[in-house]
Amino acid sequence: MGRKPTISRDRLLDVAEDIVRQGGAAALTIGALAQAAGISKGGVQYSFASREALVQALIARWTTQFDAVLEPQDAADPVGFARRYIAATRASQPALNAKMAGLMIGYLEDPANLHEIREWYRGIFARLSGNSGAAQAARVAFLAVEGLFLMRINGIDESGAWGGFLDDVEAVLDRLAEPAPAVGPVAPDDRAEAG
């Protein structure tokens, strides 16, 4: 019977996130994780058979945490969903820095992983579906946030502008999703006063 690990799987994922934050995706190896966690390589491999399994577990953890924030209050409210997506993106900034994104890019090199991500995006767009102006505004806001994320990977946030750009997206979403004021018929007395 194999030895039980002296550190939990979740704790190993915490340590793995720290390694990626400090040294980038390339720094994450089974050996580096074992050393940082103070256990043997075999101890790490008890929980994660390979680096690929470790990366898959990190990505699954991030998407699960992110999805939990996005749980629908009203599935038919694309604007509410877009607002929650912006809030989730803001809240997860420490986990979504460029080094983490680098790890995700490596993850996407495997066609099986790419399929999982595509399915995740299909689910997002299903939640943002509809022909109304509000649904269109929600989709544009989502795409803008995703574009900001990709730009952040390329270093746009060196000056800390990320939060301000998210503010811009949110402000435009609020304006575009606001219902148009109802215009009723003008009463004859109102026409006389206007003239």
Steps between C-alpha positions, in 0.01 A plus 500: 500500500639845405583769752245771556614846395611729780341799329151527352425531131350846558808614689718376213289707260548804726878448488486445122317832456770674704772346282331622182442849644864533601678323216256465213359191334843354418591491871221254577647151503434196715845547656448870573161429654643220714779725624268794573253273680772324697410152375648248259428493127315177567285685750400748230444221249267330746259789433610599148650230278656755265553870443213488250270358769614776737431771240159348423416507871605867528289600200203300629536671838508848346204439270298345784571799725420741217180316407383505862501881489301490175216283626186643346251683713282529192607294202302731268698810607804536271585845637503369857723217384739744328514708818581187704766407243665841539481469880647149486782623278575781746493263798730249337769744390771345719434158350477626144831675463714457190696211647182306570381580151826359366423176676153501347645555152717194545194308617317594182769346280339160565199455266300322773543797732412742220171313454417550871566875477291530183211329674537739794476798262199348323330484839584865563354609167187295565451703818550822301263407217212707375426771247416782740720806530582392856618156384713660229650742755575208733680308221706805406594554867603134531713522185659823623597337832644199317694737273637680807608167644691416181657845494598455865684182406707717265592745776247782471448503878853598597369840608197357683251617236302172507246613762431825317436319174255268678330813640463627141343174383258502792400863440434439131302184584286701741429764233428252220286268711289780645147473365399780266258747659140439403366763265125537514268707286518873550178651638350788300551742792869408516543587130350844553734574791804382303418728206 
